[in-house]
Amino acid sequence: MKDYIEERATTIANYIIENNATVRQTARQFGISKSTVHKDVTDRLGTINPTLARQVRIVLDVNKSERHIRGGLATREKYLHAGAK
């Protein structure tokens, strides 16, 4: 694996852990696709730094368990603002 990919995966992982960020937020922050973020932290990071990969997995699992709540709140906001126009 190329050095810049390993460095990117580690940097992304640290960002996710420090900010409790979602894959989408992380992709936006680094200017890369969601699939690249996901591939880096789920597949590549496991071979680079297994301990860091486990920490990221915890954050991603929490985000996954809360996503239906976030989606409902986003939809609620959308319709609250649509009615105000």
A tleap script that builds the chain and sets N, CA, C and O, in Angstrom:
source leaprc.protein.ff14SB
mol = sequence {
  NMET LYS ASP TYR ILE GLU GLU ARG ALA THR
  THR ILE ALA ASN TYR ILE ILE GLU ASN ASN
  ALA THR VAL ARG GLN THR ALA ARG GLN PHE
  GLY ILE SER LYS SER THR VAL HIE LYS ASP
  VAL THR ASP ARG LEU GLY THR ILE ASN PRO
  THR LEU ALA ARG GLN VAL ARG ILE VAL LEU
  ASP VAL ASN LYS SER GLU ARG HIE ILE ARG
  GLY GLY LEU ALA THR ARG GLU LYS TYR LEU
  HIE ALA GLY ALA CLYS
}
set mol.1.N position { 0.850 -1.178 0.000 }
set mol.1.CA position { 0.000 0.000 0.000 }
set mol.1.C position { 0.892 1.237 0.000 }
set mol.1.O position { 1.941 1.262 0.644 }
set mol.2.N position { 0.466 2.241 -0.719 }
set mol.2.CA position { 1.267 3.461 -0.827 }
set mol.2.C position { 1.229 4.241 0.478 }
set mol.2.O position { 0.255 4.189 1.229 }
set mol.3.N position { 2.311 4.963 0.725 }
set mol.3.CA position { 2.455 5.706 1.981 }
set mol.3.C position { 1.360 6.731 2.178 }
set mol.3.O position { 0.838 6.877 3.283 }
set mol.4.N position { 0.998 7.457 1.102 }
set mol.4.CA position { -0.003 8.506 1.257 }
set mol.4.C position { -1.377 7.930 1.611 }
set mol.4.O position { -2.173 8.590 2.279 }
set mol.5.N position { -1.650 6.718 1.170 }
set mol.5.CA position { -2.928 6.087 1.524 }
set mol.5.C position { -2.938 5.720 2.996 }
set mol.5.O position { -3.941 5.922 3.682 }
set mol.6.N position { -1.828 5.181 3.487 }
set mol.6.CA position { -1.729 4.837 4.906 }
set mol.6.C position { -1.850 6.084 5.775 }
set mol.6.O position { -2.525 6.075 6.805 }
set mol.7.N position { -1.190 7.151 5.350 }
set mol.7.CA position { -1.255 8.411 6.104 }
set mol.7.C position { -2.673 8.969 6.098 }
set mol.7.O position { -3.160 9.431 7.129 }
set mol.8.N position { -3.346 8.931 4.937 }
set mol.8.CA position { -4.717 9.421 4.825 }
set mol.8.C position { -5.653 8.612 5.722 }
set mol.8.O position { -6.497 9.182 6.413 }
set mol.9.N position { -5.508 7.294 5.713 }
set mol.9.CA position { -6.371 6.434 6.531 }
set mol.9.C position { -6.200 6.747 8.015 }
set mol.9.O position { -7.177 6.796 8.761 }
set mol.10.N position { -4.971 6.954 8.432 }
set mol.10.CA position { -4.703 7.278 9.840 }
set mol.10.C position { -5.260 8.651 10.202 }
set mol.10.O position { -5.855 8.820 11.266 }
set mol.11.N position { -5.070 9.623 9.329 }
set mol.11.CA position { -5.574 10.971 9.573 }
set mol.11.C position { -7.098 10.977 9.648 }
set mol.11.O position { -7.682 11.615 10.524 }
set mol.12.N position { -7.732 10.266 8.730 }
set mol.12.CA position { -9.201 10.168 8.718 }
set mol.12.C position { -9.697 9.514 9.999 }
set mol.12.O position { -10.668 9.971 10.602 }
set mol.13.N position { -9.032 8.450 10.409 }
set mol.13.CA position { -9.441 7.738 11.626 }
set mol.13.C position { -9.353 8.648 12.845 }
set mol.13.O position { -10.268 8.683 13.667 }
set mol.14.N position { -8.259 9.377 12.959 }
set mol.14.CA position { -8.107 10.297 14.087 }
set mol.14.C position { -9.185 11.376 14.073 }
set mol.14.O position { -9.699 11.749 15.128 }
set mol.15.N position { -9.529 11.878 12.896 }
set mol.15.CA position { -10.576 12.891 12.778 }
set mol.15.C position { -11.928 12.332 13.244 }
set mol.15.O position { -12.660 12.994 13.980 }
set mol.16.N position { -12.244 11.129 12.816 }
set mol.16.CA position { -13.516 10.516 13.198 }
set mol.16.C position { -13.594 10.332 14.707 }
set mol.16.O position { -14.624 10.616 15.318 }
set mol.17.N position { -12.517 9.861 15.303 }
set mol.17.CA position { -12.496 9.614 16.750 }
set mol.17.C position { -12.594 10.925 17.530 }
set mol.17.O position { -13.379 11.028 18.472 }
set mol.18.N position { -11.808 11.919 17.145 }
set mol.18.CA position { -11.775 13.189 17.877 }
set mol.18.C position { -13.090 13.954 17.786 }
set mol.18.O position { -13.485 14.618 18.744 }
set mol.19.N position { -13.776 13.868 16.638 }
set mol.19.CA position { -14.976 14.669 16.414 }
set mol.19.C position { -16.268 13.865 16.438 }
set mol.19.O position { -17.343 14.418 16.211 }
set mol.20.N position { -16.176 12.569 16.708 }
set mol.20.CA position { -17.350 11.691 16.612 }
set mol.20.C position { -18.064 11.920 15.281 }
set mol.20.O position { -19.293 11.980 15.224 }
set mol.21.N position { -17.289 12.046 14.231 }
set mol.21.CA position { -17.807 12.413 12.923 }
set mol.21.C position { -18.401 11.212 12.198 }
set mol.21.O position { -18.002 10.069 12.420 }
set mol.22.N position { -19.354 11.497 11.337 }
set mol.22.CA position { -19.916 10.476 10.471 }
set mol.22.C position { -19.033 10.341 9.235 }
set mol.22.O position { -18.155 11.168 8.988 }
set mol.23.N position { -19.279 9.294 8.472 }
set mol.23.CA position { -18.531 9.094 7.231 }
set mol.23.C position { -18.792 10.259 6.286 }
set mol.23.O position { -17.875 10.737 5.619 }
set mol.24.N position { -20.023 10.710 6.227 }
set mol.24.CA position { -20.391 11.817 5.337 }
set mol.24.C position { -19.685 13.113 5.749 }
set mol.24.O position { -19.167 13.832 4.895 }
set mol.25.N position { -19.661 13.414 7.040 }
set mol.25.CA position { -18.977 14.615 7.518 }
set mol.25.C position { -17.471 14.545 7.228 }
set mol.25.O position { -16.853 15.536 6.840 }
set mol.26.N position { -16.908 13.372 7.423 }
set mol.26.CA position { -15.482 13.183 7.188 }
set mol.26.C position { -15.143 13.349 5.714 }
set mol.26.O position { -14.146 13.982 5.369 }
set mol.27.N position { -15.968 12.786 4.854 }
set mol.27.CA position { -15.737 12.915 3.410 }
set mol.27.C position { -15.778 14.372 2.988 }
set mol.27.O position { -14.950 14.815 2.192 }
set mol.28.N position { -16.727 15.110 3.512 }
set mol.28.CA position { -16.841 16.531 3.183 }
set mol.28.C position { -15.613 17.293 3.683 }
set mol.28.O position { -15.093 18.157 2.978 }
set mol.29.N position { -15.155 16.982 4.878 }
set mol.29.CA position { -14.011 17.664 5.473 }
set mol.29.C position { -12.729 17.452 4.656 }
set mol.29.O position { -11.943 18.381 4.474 }
set mol.30.N position { -12.526 16.225 4.167 }
set mol.30.CA position { -11.293 15.900 3.469 }
set mol.30.C position { -11.406 16.005 1.954 }
set mol.30.O position { -10.412 15.849 1.245 }
set mol.31.N position { -12.605 16.265 1.454 }
set mol.31.CA position { -12.788 16.423 0.022 }
set mol.31.C position { -12.640 15.133 -0.756 }
set mol.31.O position { -12.163 15.135 -1.890 }
set mol.32.N position { -13.050 14.028 -0.146 }
set mol.32.CA position { -12.998 12.725 -0.801 }
set mol.32.C position { -14.369 12.081 -0.723 }
set mol.32.O position { -15.256 12.597 -0.043 }
set mol.33.N position { -14.557 10.962 -1.408 }
set mol.33.CA position { -15.868 10.324 -1.434 }
set mol.33.C position { -16.132 9.536 -0.148 }
set mol.33.O position { -15.212 9.156 0.575 }
set mol.34.N position { -17.414 9.308 0.105 }
set mol.34.CA position { -17.807 8.517 1.274 }
set mol.34.C position { -17.258 7.102 1.170 }
set mol.34.O position { -16.845 6.513 2.170 }
set mol.35.N position { -17.255 6.557 -0.046 }
set mol.35.CA position { -16.759 5.190 -0.211 }
set mol.35.C position { -15.263 5.095 0.080 }
set mol.35.O position { -14.796 4.074 0.583 }
set mol.36.N position { -14.512 6.147 -0.231 }
set mol.36.CA position { -13.080 6.159 0.078 }
set mol.36.C position { -12.870 6.206 1.585 }
set mol.36.O position { -12.018 5.493 2.114 }
set mol.37.N position { -13.632 7.031 2.274 }
set mol.37.CA position { -13.536 7.107 3.737 }
set mol.37.C position { -13.848 5.746 4.333 }
set mol.37.O position { -13.109 5.248 5.183 }
set mol.38.N position { -14.932 5.152 3.892 }
set mol.38.CA position { -15.354 3.862 4.436 }
set mol.38.C position { -14.304 2.788 4.168 }
set mol.38.O position { -13.974 2.009 5.063 }
set mol.39.N position { -13.782 2.740 2.959 }
set mol.39.CA position { -12.748 1.757 2.591 }
set mol.39.C position { -11.494 1.955 3.439 }
set mol.39.O position { -10.898 0.987 3.913 }
set mol.40.N position { -11.098 3.216 3.627 }
set mol.40.CA position { -9.900 3.498 4.420 }
set mol.40.C position { -10.041 3.028 5.859 }
set mol.40.O position { -9.135 2.391 6.397 }
set mol.41.N position { -11.168 3.335 6.486 }
set mol.41.CA position { -11.285 3.052 7.924 }
set mol.41.C position { -11.765 1.630 8.227 }
set mol.41.O position { -11.566 1.150 9.343 }
set mol.42.N position { -12.384 0.953 7.279 }
set mol.42.CA position { -12.836 -0.411 7.563 }
set mol.42.C position { -11.855 -1.461 7.061 }
set mol.42.O position { -11.570 -2.426 7.770 }
set mol.43.N position { -11.338 -1.292 5.859 }
set mol.43.CA position { -10.449 -2.304 5.285 }
set mol.43.C position { -8.973 -1.993 5.521 }
set mol.43.O position { -8.254 -2.786 6.128 }
set mol.44.N position { -8.537 -0.862 5.049 }
set mol.44.CA position { -7.105 -0.541 5.054 }
set mol.44.C position { -6.561 -0.315 6.456 }
set mol.44.O position { -5.450 -0.746 6.762 }
set mol.45.N position { -7.314 0.344 7.298 }
set mol.45.CA position { -6.825 0.688 8.632 }
set mol.45.C position { -6.584 -0.557 9.484 }
set mol.45.O position { -5.721 -0.549 10.361 }
set mol.46.N position { -7.333 -1.614 9.234 }
set mol.46.CA position { -7.153 -2.852 9.990 }
set mol.46.C position { -5.767 -3.438 9.844 }
set mol.46.O position { -5.245 -4.034 10.786 }
set mol.47.N position { -5.165 -3.280 8.683 }
set mol.47.CA position { -3.807 -3.789 8.478 }
set mol.47.C position { -2.746 -2.789 8.922 }
set mol.47.O position { -1.635 -3.178 9.282 }
set mol.48.N position { -3.083 -1.512 8.899 }
set mol.48.CA position { -2.120 -0.465 9.269 }
set mol.48.C position { -2.018 -0.340 10.785 }
set mol.48.O position { -0.927 -0.382 11.353 }
set mol.49.N position { -3.178 -0.184 11.433 }
set mol.49.CA position { -3.216 0.048 12.883 }
set mol.49.C position { -4.497 -0.560 13.456 }
set mol.49.O position { -5.518 0.124 13.536 }
set mol.50.N position { -4.461 -1.829 13.855 }
set mol.50.CA position { -5.671 -2.507 14.341 }
set mol.50.C position { -6.317 -1.843 15.558 }
set mol.50.O position { -7.542 -1.856 15.686 }
set mol.51.N position { -5.524 -1.273 16.439 }
set mol.51.CA position { -6.077 -0.613 17.621 }
set mol.51.C position { -6.894 0.609 17.226 }
set mol.51.O position { -7.994 0.815 17.737 }
set mol.52.N position { -6.370 1.405 16.334 }
set mol.52.CA position { -7.075 2.581 15.844 }
set mol.52.C position { -8.333 2.166 15.086 }
set mol.52.O position { -9.368 2.827 15.179 }
set mol.53.N position { -8.238 1.074 14.341 }
set mol.53.CA position { -9.396 0.569 13.591 }
set mol.53.C position { -10.536 0.184 14.534 }
set mol.53.O position { -11.702 0.436 14.230 }
set mol.54.N position { -10.211 -0.418 15.665 }
set mol.54.CA position { -11.250 -0.786 16.648 }
set mol.54.C position { -11.912 0.457 17.246 }
set mol.54.O position { -13.124 0.475 17.461 }
set mol.55.N position { -11.118 1.490 17.513 }
set mol.55.CA position { -11.674 2.728 18.068 }
set mol.55.C position { -12.616 3.395 17.065 }
set mol.55.O position { -13.683 3.883 17.439 }
set mol.56.N position { -12.222 3.413 15.802 }
set mol.56.CA position { -13.079 3.998 14.758 }
set mol.56.C position { -14.354 3.185 14.622 }
set mol.56.O position { -15.436 3.750 14.460 }
set mol.57.N position { -14.240 1.871 14.688 }
set mol.57.CA position { -15.406 0.986 14.556 }
set mol.57.C position { -16.445 1.306 15.632 }
set mol.57.O position { -17.645 1.272 15.358 }
set mol.58.N position { -16.004 1.612 16.834 }
set mol.58.CA position { -16.919 1.965 17.922 }
set mol.58.C position { -17.705 3.219 17.558 }
set mol.58.O position { -18.925 3.251 17.715 }
set mol.59.N position { -17.019 4.251 17.075 }
set mol.59.CA position { -17.681 5.501 16.690 }
set mol.59.C position { -18.650 5.262 15.539 }
set mol.59.O position { -19.776 5.761 15.559 }
set mol.60.N position { -18.217 4.498 14.533 }
set mol.60.CA position { -19.075 4.237 13.382 }
set mol.60.C position { -20.305 3.415 13.767 }
set mol.60.O position { -21.387 3.620 13.219 }
set mol.61.N position { -20.139 2.489 14.704 }
set mol.61.CA position { -21.286 1.692 15.159 }
set mol.61.C position { -22.307 2.560 15.894 }
set mol.61.O position { -23.513 2.374 15.735 }
set mol.62.N position { -21.825 3.505 16.696 }
set mol.62.CA position { -22.730 4.434 17.385 }
set mol.62.C position { -23.469 5.282 16.361 }
set mol.62.O position { -24.682 5.468 16.463 }
set mol.63.N position { -22.742 5.798 15.375 }
set mol.63.CA position { -23.373 6.603 14.328 }
set mol.63.C position { -24.421 5.803 13.572 }
set mol.63.O position { -25.491 6.317 13.243 }
set mol.64.N position { -24.109 4.548 13.302 }
set mol.64.CA position { -25.052 3.703 12.575 }
set mol.64.C position { -26.315 3.461 13.396 }
set mol.64.O position { -27.418 3.430 12.851 }
set mol.65.N position { -26.152 3.292 14.698 }
set mol.65.CA position { -27.311 3.041 15.546 }
set mol.65.C position { -28.185 4.285 15.708 }
set mol.65.O position { -29.367 4.174 16.033 }
set mol.66.N position { -27.611 5.466 15.484 }
set mol.66.CA position { -28.356 6.720 15.641 }
set mol.66.C position { -28.849 7.311 14.326 }
set mol.66.O position { -29.552 8.322 14.338 }
set mol.67.N position { -28.504 6.713 13.207 }
set mol.67.CA position { -28.799 7.361 11.928 }
set mol.67.C position { -30.282 7.499 11.646 }
set mol.67.O position { -30.692 8.464 11.001 }
set mol.68.N position { -31.095 6.565 12.108 }
set mol.68.CA position { -32.534 6.692 11.862 }
set mol.68.C position { -33.114 7.881 12.619 }
set mol.68.O position { -34.077 8.501 12.168 }
set mol.69.N position { -32.532 8.194 13.760 }
set mol.69.CA position { -32.986 9.353 14.538 }
set mol.69.C position { -32.588 10.649 13.824 }
set mol.69.O position { -33.390 11.575 13.700 }
set mol.70.N position { -31.328 10.699 13.354 }
set mol.70.CA position { -30.869 11.881 12.623 }
set mol.70.C position { -31.688 12.110 11.360 }
set mol.70.O position { -32.020 13.246 11.023 }
set mol.71.N position { -32.012 11.022 10.665 }
set mol.71.CA position { -32.803 11.140 9.442 }
set mol.71.C position { -34.188 11.687 9.728 }
set mol.71.O position { -34.698 12.518 8.976 }
set mol.72.N position { -34.796 11.229 10.804 }
set mol.72.CA position { -36.117 11.725 11.180 }
set mol.72.C position { -36.089 13.196 11.541 }
set mol.72.O position { -36.994 13.950 11.183 }
set mol.73.N position { -35.049 13.601 12.251 }
set mol.73.CA position { -34.926 15.019 12.629 }
set mol.73.C position { -34.698 15.890 11.397 }
set mol.73.O position { -35.234 16.994 11.306 }
set mol.74.N position { -33.905 15.397 10.452 }
set mol.74.CA position { -33.654 16.160 9.227 }
set mol.74.C position { -34.946 16.325 8.423 }
set mol.74.O position { -35.217 17.396 7.881 }
set mol.75.N position { -35.726 15.270 8.354 }
set mol.75.CA position { -36.993 15.340 7.634 }
set mol.75.C position { -37.945 16.303 8.327 }
set mol.75.O position { -38.643 17.074 7.668 }
set mol.76.N position { -37.974 16.261 9.624 }
set mol.76.CA position { -38.825 17.166 10.404 }
set mol.76.C position { -38.453 18.619 10.128 }
set mol.76.O position { -39.321 19.456 9.880 }
set mol.77.N position { -37.148 18.913 10.174 }
set mol.77.CA position { -36.675 20.266 9.888 }
set mol.77.C position { -37.046 20.694 8.478 }
set mol.77.O position { -37.457 21.833 8.255 }
set mol.78.N position { -36.902 19.790 7.538 }
set mol.78.CA position { -37.225 20.096 6.138 }
set mol.78.C position { -38.675 20.559 6.006 }
set mol.78.O position { -38.958 21.555 5.340 }
set mol.79.N position { -39.574 19.839 6.635 }
set mol.79.CA position { -40.989 20.181 6.504 }
set mol.79.C position { -41.393 21.368 7.362 }
set mol.79.O position { -42.342 22.073 7.021 }
set mol.80.N position { -40.696 21.607 8.468 }
set mol.80.CA position { -40.962 22.797 9.259 }
set mol.80.C position { -40.588 24.053 8.470 }
set mol.80.O position { -41.307 25.052 8.499 }
set mol.81.N position { -39.462 23.991 7.771 }
set mol.81.CA position { -39.021 25.138 6.969 }
set mol.81.C position { -39.852 25.297 5.698 }
set mol.81.O position { -40.065 26.415 5.227 }
set mol.82.N position { -40.311 24.201 5.157 }
set mol.82.CA position { -41.128 24.273 3.942 }
set mol.82.C position { -42.472 24.939 4.226 }
set mol.82.O position { -43.008 25.645 3.372 }
set mol.83.N position { -43.012 24.720 5.413 }
set mol.83.CA position { -44.298 25.329 5.789 }
set mol.83.C position { -44.185 26.801 6.074 }
set mol.83.O position { -45.185 27.516 6.008 }
set mol.84.N position { -42.987 27.282 6.393 }
set mol.84.CA position { -42.788 28.696 6.719 }
set mol.84.C position { -42.706 29.568 5.477 }
set mol.84.O position { -42.806 30.791 5.580 }
set mol.85.N position { -42.526 28.973 4.316 }
set mol.85.CA position { -42.384 29.772 3.093 }
set mol.85.C position { -43.670 30.246 2.542 }
set mol.85.O position { -43.689 30.927 1.517 }
savepdb mol mol.pdb
quit
